[in-house]
Amino acid sequence: MASIDPTRAREFAKEVVAKLRASGYEALWAGGCVRDRLLGCEPKDYDVATSATPDQIREVFGNRRTLAIGAAFGVITVLGPRAAGQIEVATFRRDATYSDGRHPDRVAFCNAEIDARRRDFTINGLFYDPLSDQVIDYVGGQEDLKRRILRAIGDPEERLSEDKLRMLRAIRFATTLRFEVDPETMQAVQRHAGELKVVSVERITAELRRLLQSANRRRGIELLRESGLLNQVLPELVCEGDAWRQTLETLDAVKQPTFAVAVAALLRSVQLQAPSDDAAGSICRRWKLSNEELDGVAFCLKNETTIRKGPTIDWPILQRVLIAPRIDELMGYCDAVAQVIDGSDDAIQFCRQTLARPQSQWNPAPLITGDDLKQLGIPAGVAYRDLLTAVRDAQLNGEIKRQDAALAFVEKLWKAGYAE
């Protein structure tokens, strides 16, 4: 997928507005791109709101340059040049009831002010005219941006009852933007926290992914607890005493973590309470993490002790951890844990010093392979793994240094009891 050029994306978003205006329709930038621009950040993408209906939008830009996937909700995707990406163009709308607590049963087209007032939070209800460089604010979003307040538009009870995911989005926005949550909005979240169960796991996990990879992740977890949402998404987490303190401090200590590392930091205390039950793995599967993410969480939690006791661990065991593809994630995770638990990083530094040496010194090529075992007449089977592991351990321990010695070692083991 081609990378998006922010300058070209911005120019294309302005072109979309200009073309709709030239066709006689009202058109404005809307939502997050306006918020980010006013905060001095480069928007990740642009949305346009317009008085044109979906059919009229397609007429303006042509069927070949548009996708009608969201037409039922008044949204048409306009395709730009490769470097500019694509833009969602939505007709000004008002929503009817939300029977499922997530999606409007139907929509009706309206004007810009009514469209703004049906949105979730004031900072997301702003419009911007890129042709006249003018902000259009029907909901007090500019003032809330200045005050760094996250506030629901209108009645927070009504806004949150329409779409239950908005509760989690409120905490995520407050976390990533370092805003305070308006008291009335927070109270509404607390009253409705139990209703989060109607939201799909995938959408919940998507919000957690953004929150946990924010530099303000510790505050995000504190806000989840304060709101009552933490008990909905992670009831297993102990939120008191040393376990809670260590969880928060570890989250704070990990530097620019991957999602897997952040989850490992969050679930460490849960796993320690039930190590034999794979409690962390069960939670990750419940959240429907990808296999790669699940493996990353498990790798950190499983190998923490190996790294933090590096010099005292049998070298073949430690060496196999050090050569693992995710070793950088593990080292960052262990740095944070050590900082919080006891402040001792001698073992971690030992591992770092090992990794800094030429790999040929501590990760030599294996002396034999499965083909060599086959040449010795050993039938293929589970014994191959055991025999190769035994030879590799002896090699790493310096007991065997040549191939002929390795082959002799294997023959001895095979004759001593590995034969099937």
C-alpha positions as CSV (number, residue, x, y, z in Angstrom):
1,M,0.0,0.0,0.0
2,A,1.4,3.4,-1.0
3,S,2.3,5.8,1.8
4,I,0.1,8.9,2.1
5,D,1.7,12.3,1.6
6,P,0.2,14.6,4.3
7,T,0.5,17.6,2.1
8,R,-1.1,15.9,-0.9
9,A,-3.9,14.5,1.3
10,R,-4.6,18.0,2.6
11,E,-4.6,19.4,-0.9
12,F,-7.0,16.7,-2.1
13,A,-9.3,17.3,0.8
14,K,-9.5,21.0,-0.2
15,E,-10.1,20.0,-3.8
16,V,-13.0,17.8,-2.8
17,V,-14.6,20.8,-1.0
18,A,-14.0,23.1,-3.9
19,K,-15.5,20.7,-6.4
20,L,-18.7,20.2,-4.4
21,R,-18.9,24.0,-3.9
22,A,-18.5,24.6,-7.6
23,S,-21.4,22.2,-8.2
24,G,-23.7,24.2,-5.9
25,Y,-23.4,22.3,-2.6
26,E,-22.3,23.3,0.8
27,A,-19.1,21.4,1.9
28,L,-16.8,21.5,4.9
29,W,-14.1,19.5,6.6
30,A,-15.6,17.8,9.6
31,G,-14.7,16.0,12.8
32,G,-11.3,14.8,13.8
33,C,-9.3,16.5,11.1
34,V,-10.6,19.9,12.3
35,R,-9.9,19.0,15.9
36,D,-6.3,17.9,15.1
37,R,-5.6,21.0,13.0
38,L,-6.7,23.3,15.8
39,L,-4.5,21.3,18.2
40,G,-1.6,21.9,15.9
41,C,-1.3,18.3,14.8
42,E,-1.2,16.9,11.2
43,P,-4.5,15.1,10.6
44,K,-4.2,11.4,9.8
45,D,-7.1,11.6,7.4
46,Y,-9.8,14.0,6.3
47,D,-13.6,13.8,6.3
48,V,-15.9,16.1,4.4
49,A,-19.5,16.9,5.3
50,T,-21.8,18.2,2.6
51,S,-25.4,19.1,1.7
52,A,-25.1,16.8,-1.4
53,T,-26.9,13.5,-1.2
54,P,-24.9,10.3,-1.9
55,D,-26.2,10.1,-5.5
56,Q,-25.3,13.8,-6.0
57,I,-21.8,13.1,-4.6
58,R,-21.3,10.3,-7.1
59,E,-22.6,12.5,-9.9
60,V,-20.0,15.2,-9.0
61,F,-17.0,12.8,-8.8
62,G,-18.1,10.0,-11.1
63,N,-18.8,6.3,-10.3
64,R,-15.2,5.3,-11.1
65,R,-13.7,7.5,-8.5
66,T,-16.3,6.7,-5.7
67,L,-17.3,3.8,-3.5
68,A,-20.8,3.5,-2.2
69,I,-20.1,1.1,0.7
70,G,-21.5,3.5,3.3
71,A,-24.3,5.0,1.2
72,A,-27.0,3.7,3.5
73,F,-25.7,6.1,6.2
74,G,-25.1,8.9,3.7
75,V,-21.4,8.2,3.2
76,I,-19.5,8.0,-0.1
77,T,-15.8,7.3,-0.4
78,V,-14.0,9.5,-2.9
79,L,-10.8,8.1,-4.3
80,G,-7.9,10.4,-4.8
81,P,-4.4,10.1,-6.3
82,R,-2.4,7.3,-4.8
83,A,-0.3,9.7,-2.6
84,A,-3.4,11.5,-1.4
85,G,-5.4,8.5,-0.3
86,Q,-9.2,8.6,-0.1
87,I,-11.8,10.8,1.7
88,E,-15.2,9.9,3.2
89,V,-17.8,12.4,2.1
90,A,-20.9,12.3,4.2
91,T,-24.2,14.0,3.7
92,F,-25.3,16.3,6.6
93,R,-27.6,14.0,8.6
94,R,-29.7,13.4,11.7
95,D,-29.9,10.0,13.2
96,A,-33.1,8.2,14.3
97,T,-33.1,5.8,17.3
98,Y,-30.3,3.4,17.9
99,S,-32.1,0.1,18.7
100,D,-28.9,-1.9,18.9
101,G,-27.0,0.6,21.0
102,R,-24.4,1.1,18.2
103,H,-26.0,2.1,14.8
104,P,-28.9,4.4,13.9
105,D,-32.0,2.6,12.6
106,R,-32.2,5.1,9.8
107,V,-30.8,8.5,8.9
108,A,-32.4,11.7,7.5
109,F,-30.5,14.4,5.6
110,C,-30.4,17.8,7.2
111,N,-28.2,20.9,7.5
112,A,-24.8,21.4,9.1
113,E,-25.9,22.6,12.5
114,I,-28.2,19.6,13.1
115,D,-25.5,17.3,11.8
116,A,-23.0,18.8,14.3
117,R,-25.4,18.3,17.2
118,R,-25.9,14.6,16.6
119,R,-22.1,13.9,16.9
120,D,-20.4,12.5,20.0
121,F,-18.1,15.1,21.6
122,T,-17.8,18.8,21.2
123,I,-14.2,18.6,20.0
124,N,-15.4,16.3,17.2
125,G,-18.4,18.4,16.3
126,L,-16.4,21.2,14.5
127,F,-16.5,22.1,10.9
128,Y,-13.8,24.0,8.9
129,D,-14.0,25.8,5.6
130,P,-10.6,25.3,3.9
131,L,-11.5,27.8,1.2
132,S,-12.1,30.8,3.6
133,D,-10.0,29.4,6.5
134,Q,-13.0,29.6,8.9
135,V,-14.0,27.4,11.7
136,I,-17.7,26.7,12.1
137,D,-18.6,25.8,15.7
138,Y,-22.2,25.0,16.7
139,V,-21.4,23.1,19.8
140,G,-18.7,24.9,21.8
141,G,-15.9,22.7,20.6
142,Q,-13.3,25.5,20.3
143,E,-13.7,26.5,23.9
144,D,-13.4,22.9,25.1
145,L,-10.3,22.5,23.0
146,K,-8.8,25.5,24.8
147,R,-9.8,24.2,28.2
148,R,-8.7,20.7,27.2
149,I,-12.1,19.2,28.2
150,L,-13.7,16.1,26.7
151,R,-17.5,16.8,26.8
152,A,-20.5,15.1,25.2
153,I,-22.6,17.2,22.8
154,G,-25.9,18.2,24.5
155,D,-27.2,15.6,27.0
156,P,-24.5,13.1,27.7
157,E,-27.1,10.5,28.7
158,E,-28.6,10.7,25.3
159,R,-25.3,10.7,23.4
160,L,-24.0,7.7,25.2
161,S,-27.3,5.8,25.1
162,E,-27.2,6.1,21.3
163,D,-23.9,4.4,20.8
164,K,-22.4,2.5,23.8
165,L,-18.9,2.6,22.2
166,R,-18.8,6.3,22.8
167,M,-18.1,5.6,26.5
168,L,-14.9,3.9,25.6
169,R,-14.1,6.5,23.0
170,A,-14.5,9.2,25.6
171,I,-11.8,7.6,27.8
172,R,-9.5,7.0,24.7
173,F,-9.8,10.6,23.5
174,A,-9.1,11.9,27.0
175,T,-6.1,9.6,27.2
176,T,-4.5,10.3,23.9
177,L,-5.2,14.0,23.9
178,R,-4.4,14.4,27.7
179,F,-7.8,16.0,28.3
180,E,-10.0,15.9,31.4
181,V,-13.4,14.3,31.1
182,D,-16.3,16.7,31.8
183,P,-17.9,15.6,35.1
184,E,-21.4,15.2,33.7
185,T,-20.0,13.2,30.8
186,M,-18.0,11.0,33.2
187,Q,-21.0,10.5,35.5
188,A,-23.1,9.3,32.5
189,V,-20.3,6.9,31.5
190,Q,-20.3,5.5,35.1
191,R,-24.1,5.0,35.0
192,H,-24.0,3.2,31.7
193,A,-20.7,1.3,31.9
194,G,-22.4,-2.0,32.2
195,E,-24.0,-1.5,28.8
196,L,-20.7,-1.8,27.1
197,K,-21.4,-5.5,26.6
198,V,-23.5,-4.7,23.5
199,V,-20.3,-3.5,21.7
200,S,-18.4,-6.0,19.7
201,V,-15.1,-7.3,21.1
202,E,-13.3,-6.1,17.9
203,R,-14.4,-2.5,18.4
204,I,-13.5,-2.6,22.1
205,T,-10.0,-4.0,21.4
206,A,-9.4,-1.4,18.7
207,E,-10.0,1.3,21.3
208,L,-7.8,-0.4,23.8
209,R,-5.0,-0.7,21.2
210,R,-5.0,3.1,20.8
211,L,-5.2,3.8,24.5
212,L,-2.4,1.4,25.5
213,Q,0.0,2.6,22.8
214,S,-0.5,6.2,24.0
215,A,2.3,7.8,26.0
216,N,-0.5,8.6,28.5
217,R,-1.5,4.9,28.9
218,R,-1.2,4.9,32.7
219,R,-3.8,7.7,33.0
220,G,-6.0,5.9,30.5
221,I,-6.2,2.8,32.7
222,E,-6.9,5.0,35.7
223,L,-9.7,6.6,33.8
224,L,-11.1,3.2,32.7
225,R,-11.2,2.2,36.4
226,E,-12.8,5.5,37.5
227,S,-15.4,5.2,34.8
228,G,-16.3,1.6,35.6
229,L,-15.4,0.4,32.2
230,L,-12.2,-1.4,33.3
231,N,-14.4,-3.9,35.2
232,Q,-16.2,-4.5,31.9
233,V,-13.2,-5.2,29.7
234,L,-10.8,-6.7,32.3
235,P,-12.6,-7.9,35.5
236,E,-9.6,-10.1,36.3
237,L,-7.3,-7.2,37.1
238,V,-6.7,-6.4,40.8
239,C,-7.2,-2.7,41.2
240,E,-5.8,-2.2,44.7
241,G,-2.7,-2.5,46.7
242,D,0.8,-3.3,45.4
243,A,-0.5,-5.3,42.4
244,W,-2.4,-2.2,41.1
245,R,0.5,0.1,41.8
246,Q,2.9,-2.1,40.0
247,T,0.6,-2.4,37.0
248,L,0.3,1.3,36.7
249,E,4.0,2.0,37.2
250,T,5.0,-0.7,34.7
251,L,2.6,0.7,32.1
252,D,4.2,4.1,32.7
253,A,7.8,2.7,32.5
254,V,7.6,0.9,29.1
255,K,8.9,3.1,26.4
256,Q,7.1,3.3,23.1
257,P,5.8,-0.2,23.4
258,T,4.2,-2.3,20.8
259,F,0.6,-3.3,21.6
260,A,1.8,-6.7,22.7
261,V,4.3,-5.3,25.2
262,A,1.7,-2.9,26.6
263,V,-0.8,-5.7,27.1
264,A,1.9,-7.8,28.8
265,A,2.6,-5.0,31.2
266,L,-1.2,-4.6,31.9
267,L,-1.7,-8.4,32.4
268,R,1.5,-9.2,34.3
269,S,-0.2,-9.2,37.7
270,V,-3.1,-11.3,36.4
271,Q,-0.7,-13.9,35.1
272,L,1.2,-14.0,38.3
273,Q,-2.0,-14.8,40.2
274,A,-2.8,-17.8,38.0
275,P,0.4,-18.9,36.1
276,S,-0.8,-22.4,35.5
277,D,-4.1,-21.3,33.9
278,D,-2.6,-19.1,31.2
279,A,-4.9,-16.3,32.5
280,A,-3.3,-13.7,30.2
281,G,-3.6,-15.9,27.2
282,S,-7.3,-16.4,27.9
283,I,-7.9,-12.7,28.1
284,C,-6.0,-12.1,24.9
285,R,-8.1,-14.7,23.1
286,R,-11.2,-13.1,24.5
287,W,-10.1,-9.8,23.1
288,K,-9.5,-11.5,19.8
289,L,-5.9,-10.4,19.5
290,S,-4.1,-11.5,16.4
291,N,-1.9,-14.5,16.6
292,E,1.2,-12.3,16.3
293,E,0.0,-10.1,19.2
294,L,-0.9,-13.1,21.3
295,D,2.5,-14.6,20.7
296,G,4.2,-11.3,21.7
297,V,2.3,-11.1,25.0
298,A,3.1,-14.7,25.8
299,F,6.8,-14.3,24.9
300,C,7.2,-11.4,27.3
301,L,5.4,-13.0,30.2
302,K,7.0,-16.4,29.8
303,N,10.6,-15.1,29.4
304,E,10.7,-12.2,31.9
305,T,12.4,-14.3,34.5
306,T,15.0,-15.7,32.1
307,I,16.1,-12.2,31.2
308,R,16.0,-10.8,34.7
309,K,18.1,-13.7,36.0
310,G,20.3,-13.8,32.9
311,P,23.7,-14.9,34.2
312,T,22.2,-17.5,36.5
313,I,20.2,-19.2,33.8
314,D,21.7,-22.2,31.9
315,W,23.3,-20.7,28.8
316,P,21.4,-22.8,26.2
317,I,18.1,-21.7,27.7
318,L,19.1,-18.0,27.8
319,Q,20.7,-18.2,24.3
320,R,17.5,-19.4,22.7
321,V,15.6,-16.5,24.2
322,L,18.2,-13.9,23.1
323,I,18.1,-15.1,19.4
324,A,14.3,-14.9,19.3
325,P,12.8,-12.4,16.8
326,R,11.0,-10.4,19.5
327,I,14.0,-10.0,21.8
328,D,13.8,-6.2,21.5
329,E,10.3,-6.1,22.8
330,L,11.2,-8.5,25.6
331,M,14.2,-6.3,26.7
332,G,12.0,-3.2,26.8
333,Y,9.4,-5.0,28.8
334,C,12.0,-6.3,31.3
335,D,13.5,-2.9,31.7
336,A,10.2,-1.5,32.8
337,V,9.4,-4.4,35.2
338,A,12.9,-4.3,36.8
339,Q,12.6,-0.5,37.3
340,V,9.3,-1.0,39.1
341,I,9.9,-4.2,41.1
342,D,13.4,-3.8,42.5
343,G,15.4,-1.3,40.4
344,S,18.0,-4.0,39.6
345,D,19.1,-4.2,36.0
346,D,22.5,-6.0,36.3
347,A,21.1,-9.2,34.7
348,I,19.4,-7.2,31.9
349,Q,22.7,-5.4,31.2
350,F,24.4,-8.7,31.0
351,C,21.9,-9.7,28.3
352,R,22.4,-6.4,26.5
353,Q,26.1,-6.8,26.5
354,T,25.8,-10.3,25.1
355,L,23.5,-9.1,22.3
356,A,26.1,-6.3,21.5
357,R,28.8,-8.9,20.8
358,P,29.3,-10.3,17.3
359,Q,26.6,-12.9,17.0
360,S,29.1,-15.5,15.7
361,Q,30.5,-15.6,19.2
362,W,27.3,-16.5,21.0
363,N,25.1,-17.9,18.3
364,P,27.3,-20.2,16.2
365,A,25.9,-22.2,13.3
366,P,24.5,-25.6,14.3
367,L,27.0,-28.5,13.9
368,I,24.5,-30.9,12.4
369,T,21.0,-30.9,11.0
370,G,18.2,-33.4,10.4
371,D,19.8,-34.5,7.2
372,D,22.9,-35.7,9.2
373,L,20.6,-37.8,11.4
374,K,19.1,-39.3,8.3
375,Q,22.5,-40.2,7.0
376,L,23.2,-42.0,10.3
377,G,20.2,-44.2,9.6
378,I,18.0,-42.7,12.4
379,P,14.4,-42.9,11.3
380,A,12.5,-39.6,11.2
381,G,10.3,-38.9,14.2
382,V,10.1,-37.0,17.5
383,A,13.6,-38.2,18.4
384,Y,15.0,-35.8,15.8
385,R,14.0,-32.8,17.9
386,D,15.3,-34.3,21.1
387,L,18.6,-35.3,19.6
388,L,19.2,-32.0,17.8
389,T,18.4,-30.1,21.0
390,A,20.8,-32.2,23.0
391,V,23.6,-31.6,20.5
392,R,22.9,-27.9,20.3
393,D,22.9,-27.6,24.1
394,A,26.3,-29.4,24.2
395,Q,27.6,-27.1,21.5
396,L,26.5,-23.9,23.3
397,N,28.0,-25.2,26.5
398,G,31.3,-25.7,24.7
399,E,31.3,-29.5,25.2
400,I,31.3,-30.1,21.4
401,K,33.0,-27.9,18.8
402,R,33.3,-30.1,15.7
403,Q,30.8,-31.9,13.4
404,D,32.5,-35.3,13.9
405,A,32.2,-34.9,17.6
406,A,28.5,-34.0,17.3
407,L,27.8,-37.0,15.1
408,A,29.6,-39.3,17.6
409,F,27.6,-37.7,20.4
410,V,24.3,-38.4,18.6
411,E,25.2,-42.0,17.9
412,K,25.9,-42.5,21.6
413,L,22.6,-41.0,22.6
414,W,20.7,-43.0,20.1
415,K,22.2,-46.3,21.2
416,A,21.7,-45.4,24.8
417,G,17.9,-45.3,24.5
418,Y,16.5,-42.9,21.9
419,A,15.7,-45.8,19.5
420,E,12.0,-46.3,18.9
